[in-house]
Amino acid sequence: MTYDSTRTYQSSSIAATSINTATHTITWNIPFVYAYTNNYIYVNFTALVALSMNTPVSSTAHISNASGTETLLANNNATLNQLSVASWDPNDKLVIATNTDDVTEQNISSITANQEIDYVIHFQNVGNYQAINVRVEDEMSTMLDADSYVLLGGSHNCQVTRQNNKVTYKFDNINLPPESENEEGSNGFVSFKINANTSLIEGDIITDMAKIYFDYNQPILTNYANILMVNASVISDSQSIIITNNNLGVFPNPSSGRGFVKFTLDDDMPVKLAIADMNGKDIMEQNINGKKGINYYNLDVSTQNTGLYILKVANEKSTLFHKISIVNK
């Protein structure tokens, strides 16, 4: 029997006489086979982790009669061609609740002692075969108080273990069906709540992500769930003022990937946010609906080159310029 390099031989129902891993060949010497009978050899392989879904997989079996008395040789070869099947996981990690009522803000503040944050990690099987086991590993930010961790729930029964800031969720025998067979049943999640450390200062960003393993597949990384720490002293509707230099901030600065822009408005109004290079050419712009009071806007600069840039925030009353540094590796 010959097999391709996408698999590793593990065992067979009849012990192999020889195994050549270089040529991917397995040989069995069978003492005798009675006429008009069937014999079977069951062979177990492990697919390589790097084997992609829908990759052709081939095996060929050849039988020869050592006595040389066989007359019909045309049926002594058989080839099995298959496509590899696997579970596959799109996912996300979201902050679904913080101290603020508006879930789009995603900020916390020391204005209250309660720094509680609710997270949810989603996963879904969009492969072409069920996921037998699912494992979620969450290396929580050191800006979170690991001892305050509380599991809120999950879509399926799971085993949860925590070692310091690392939490592992094991969904053994979950048998998560592929989306093509059961769209609703192909989804799963875990949710938990945790407190932020009380030592955080304005501009600190809690960045957190998780790794999701479907069976023997390589881990799929979730997005980063980011939360901005704001200055509690300025979260007040009484501080309704026009944009000024003292009320525009970029966190972090320098920025790599994602950050936040903070500005204050005296009323609801449209705002144009733009980033220009040092020659004054706009390379990115976004129109947003600003709200009265403190505004926070997610700033994605992951596609920009490393260098100095000018951030422009303009409304109907004023335009403010702020120098920012982008460091992308």
Buried (B, 14 or more C-beta within 10 A) or exposed (E): BBBEEBBEBEEBEEEBEEEEEEEBBBEBEEEEEEEEEEEEBEBEBEBBEEBEBEBEBEBBBEBEEEEEEEEEEEEEEEEEEEEBBBBBBEBBBBBBBBBBEEEEBBBBBBBEEEBBBBBBBBBBBBBBBBBBBBBBBBBBBEBBBBEBBEBEEBBBEBEBEBEEBEBBBBBEEBBBBBBEEEEEBBBBBBBBBBBBBEEBEBBBBBEBBBBBBBBBBEBBEBEBBBBBBBBBEBBEEEEEEEBEEEBBBBBBBBBBBBBBBBBBBBEEEEBBBBBBBEEEEEEBEBEEEBBEBBBBBEBEBEEBEEEEBBBBBBBEEEEBEBEBBBEBE
